[in-house]
Amino acid sequence: MKIKWVPEEREAFRPRDHGDKHPRRKGRNMKGAKQYERLNREAEDLAGEIRGCETQRTETSGRICELAESAARLEADLSRALAAGSGAEDLEGKLRDCRAAREREQLMLRGLGEKLTDLRGKLEAASGQRDRTFADLARTWLEREAGLFDEKALSLRHHTKRLMAAHDLLRELRDGNLRQVFVEVLGDFISVLTTLRIPVIEGFDRTEHARNPFTHPGRETLEQVRNEIVTAK
């Protein structure tokens, strides 16, 4: 149903520009959404690389420990072989190979550590940019949603005044029983209607909201409602 504003309310009702109706702004929103999707995918890929690199480090550390134990056993065997005067040459070759393998693994571990540092830096940058993009998109969404909320709130204020206008008009009737029509239709809602405060986000002031009493309908609203009642509109 189309709202019939009276002059006393029309000035207060100023719908916001919700943003998404503006072609250029809508284009920026779409661009931002695509950028967020790209950055989120990039962050997920980097996180996957980091997990893989951490797994490699764990496996490499395990091999280094195993090679260290092998080297210790070969050194003990070599000591006995040297003392016995036989078999030392073969053990020396195996010990050299074991030490070389352990050195390679240690170099691998160092390289993986450097790679992890680099990947974590890239993830931090990508995540930060992604989160900033999300915040920008959330700002646009909140501005649009706040505008819609304010439109509904102003409309609700409008209808609250109209209900109060009907209540005031019924109170003018001489027959007290007829005044009960409002209660018969709306029940106990009258107990909160006169104290109902409906906030509007734009320009909201907590102190003013708590202090200001309910604004009763003006004469124009009363006359409009009276006219709608008697003409069955």
N, C-alpha and C positions, 0 to 999 in steps of 0.2 A: 504494500500500500504506500502510495506516495505521501511523504510528510508534508503537512500544510503548516508552514512556518508563519508566525505572526511577526510584525516588524520588530517587536521587542527582543526576539530571539534570533532573527536572521543575521544580525551583525555579529553575534557571538559564534555562529556556526560558519567556520571558515575551513573547509576540507583541505588537508595538506596535499602537496604534490607528492604522490607515493613513489616517484622516482622511476619505476619500471615502465611508466607510460611514455617517458621521454626517449625518443629513438637513440640519441647519442649516449645517454646514460645506460640504457639497456644494452647497447653495444659494448660498453665498458664492463658491464656486469658479466656478459658472456665471455669476454676476453679474460676477465679475472677468474671465472669458473674453469676455463680451459687451462689457465696457468696453474691453478690449484691442483687440478687433476695431474698435470705434468709433474709438478713438484712432489706431489704425494707418491706418484709412481717412482720417481727418482729416489726419494727417501727410502721407499720400500726395497728397491733394488740394492741401494747402498747397505741397508740393514742386513739384507741377505748375504752380500759379500762379506760383511763383517763377521757374521755367524760362521761362514765357511772358513774365513781366515783364522778365527779363534779355534775352530776344530782342528785345522792344520797345525796350529801352535801346540795344542794339547798332544796331538799325535807325535809331533817332532820332539817335544820334551820327553815323551815316553821312550822314543828311540834313543835319545841321548843317554838316558838312564841305563837302558839295556846295553848300549855300547860301552858305557863306563864300567859296568859290571863285567862285560866280556873282556875288556882291556885288563882289568884287575886280575882275572883268572889267567889270562895269557902271560901277564908279567910273573905271576907265581910259577906257572909252568916253565917259563923261560929261565927263571932263576934256578929251578931244579935241573933243567937240561944243561945249563952252563956248568953247574956243579958236577953233573954226571959226565960232561964232556961229549955229549951226543944229542942230536935232534934240535939243537939251538937254532940252526939256520932257518928251518921251516917255521918255527915259532916266531922268529924275528919278523918274517914276512907277514905272517898273520897279524902280529901286533901292529906293524906299520899300517896295514890295510884297515884295521879296526880304529886306530887313532885318526887316520885320514877320513874315514867315514864319520867319526864323531865330530871332527872339525867341520866337515861339510854340513852336518846337521845343525851345529851351533851357528854357522853362518846363515843357514836357512832360518833358524829361529830369530836371529837378529833382523833379517830381511822382512820376515813376517811381522815383527814388532813395528818396524818402520812403516810397513804397508798399512797396518792397523791404525797407526797414528794419523796417517794421511786420510784413510777412509772415514775415520771418526770426525775429522775436521770437515770433510765434505758433507757428511751426514748432518753435522751441527748447522752448517750453512744452509743446506737444502731444507732442513726442518724449520729453521728460523724463518726463511723466506716463505715457506709453505704456511706457517702459522700466521705470519703477517698478512698474507693474502687471504687466509680464512677470516682474520679479524676485519679486513676491509669488506669482504663479502657479507660478514655478519652485521657490520654497520649499516650496509644498504638494506639488508633484510629487516633489521630492527627499525630503521626509519620508516620503511613501508608498513610494517606491522603496527608500529605506534600510531601512524596516521589512520590506519583502519580502526584501531582501538578507539582513538579519539572521536572518529565519526560515529561509532556505535555508542560511545559514552554520551556524546552530545545528543544523539537521537534518544537515548534512554532518559536523559535529563528532560528532554522535550516531552516525552510521554509521561514522565513522572509529574510534571506540572499540569498536564492535561487531566491526569487522574485526580490530582488535588483540586483542580478547577471543578470537576464533577462533584467531588466531596463537598466543596464550599457551596456549590449551587444547591445541593440536596439539603444542606443545613439551613438554607433560607426558607425551606418549606415549613408551614405552620404545624402540620401533623407530624409529631415525633416518630410515629411508626413508619412513615414514608421515608424518613431520613435514614432508616436502617437498610435501605436498598443497597447502599455502598457496602456495608458489612456483609449483607447476604450474598453479594457477588464476589467480593474480594476477601472476605473472612478477616482474620487477624492481621492482615497485611497493613491495615491502617495504623497499627502500632509502630511500624517502622517507616511508614511512608513519609511522615513529617520530619524524620531525622535522617533520611536516606541521603548520603553524600556520595556522589558518583565522580571520581577524580578524572581529570583530563591530563594526559602526560605533558603536552606542550605547555610550558610555563608553570609547571606544577610547583607549588610551594606548600611544604608540609604544615607549616604553622598556620597559614591562611586556610588550608583545607580543614584543619582541626577546629579553627576558631569560627569560621563562617557558618552561620545557621542555614537551615534550608530556606531557599528563596521561594516564596509563595507565588503562584501565578498572577500575572498582571491583569488589568481590566480587559485588555485585548484578547488574552488567552481565554478568560472567562466568557467573553462574548462569543468567541469562535466556538467553544465547546457547547455553550447554550444553543447556538444556532444549529450546530450539527445534531444535537439531541432532538430539538423540536422539528427539524426537517428530516429526521431519520436518515442522516447521511453516514 
